[in-house]
């Protein structure tokens, strides 16, 4: 094997190793993007579930005493009514924030959904 042929094979080897390194780096970046997507999507899903639970819980806390007070007459009616309306308002705020989270999750999925794989 001549010296120039040997140098050419070494150059081809370096080129091949360089291309493999670039491909591995590209794959690593792609996997990192997919991992960040999955983590962020999981956080948004968890946050959405928390808002759903808070909305249902506070709406239930607001409705049940109103139903119970309605059958018992007017004793302690005003303080309970105020507390029920406040819990319903807080529950509606949770619902509104939950809708914003769902809109954020939808826009995130629309923008980055193609990174799943």
N, C-alpha and C positions, 0 to 999 in steps of 0.2 A: 504494500500500500504506500503510495507516494505521500509526501508531506502535505501537498495541497489538497489531496483527497481526504486525508485525515483531518485537516483544518476545516474542510467543508463539512464533514460529518459532525465535527464538534459544533460548528456554527448552527447546523440544522438541529442538533440536540438542544442547544440553548434556546433556539427559536421555539421548538416544540414545548420545552419546559416553560417558557414564558407564556405561551398561549394557554397551556393547562393552568398555570397560575392565574391568569386573567379570567379564565372560565370559572375556576373555583371561587375567586373573589366575587365575580358576578353572581354566582349561585348563593354565596354567603349573604350578599346584600339582599337578594330576592327573599331568602328565608328569613332574614331579619325583618324585612317589611311585612311579610306574612305573619310573623310572630307579633309585631306591634299592632297590626290590624286585628288579630284575634284577641289580644289583650284589651285593646280599646273597645272593641265590639262587646266583649264580655262585661266590661265596666258599664257601658251604656245599658246593656240588658239588665244588669243587676240594679242599676239606678232606676230604671223604668219599673221594675218589679217592686222596689221599695215605695215609689210614688203611688203605684196602684194599691198596695197594701194600706198605706197611710190614708189615701182617699176613701177607700171602702170602710176602714176602721172609724175614721172621724165622721163619715156620713151616718154610719150605724149608731155611733155614740150620740149623734144629734137627733136621729129619728126616733129611737126607742123611747127616750124620756118624753118626747112629745106625744107619742101614742099612749103611754102610761098615764100621763097627766090628764089627757083628754077624758079618760074614764073616771078620774078621781075627783073631779070638781075643781074649784078655783084656789084651793089652799096651796101656797108656795108656787103659784103658777108663774108669776113674773120672773123671779130669779132663774127658774128652770128654763123658761122660754128664752131668756137672754143667753144662758149657757148653751142651749141647743142651737140657737141661731149662730152663735159664735163658732161652735164646732162645725156646723154646716159650712160656714164661710171659710174656715180653715181647710176643710175637706175640699171645697171647690178650688181653693188656691193650690192644693196638692194636685188636683186634677189638671189645672191649667199648666202647672210646672211639668207634670207628667206628659202632657201633650207636647210641650216644648222639647222635652227629652226625646220623645218618639220622633218628632220632626228632625231633631239633630241626628238621631240614629239613622233615619231614612236617608238624609243627605250624605252622611258618612258612608253608608252602604252604596249609595249611588256613585259616590266619588271614588271610593277605594275598593269596591266589591270585586273588581277584576284582579286584585292582588291575591285572592284566595289561593289560586294555584292554577 
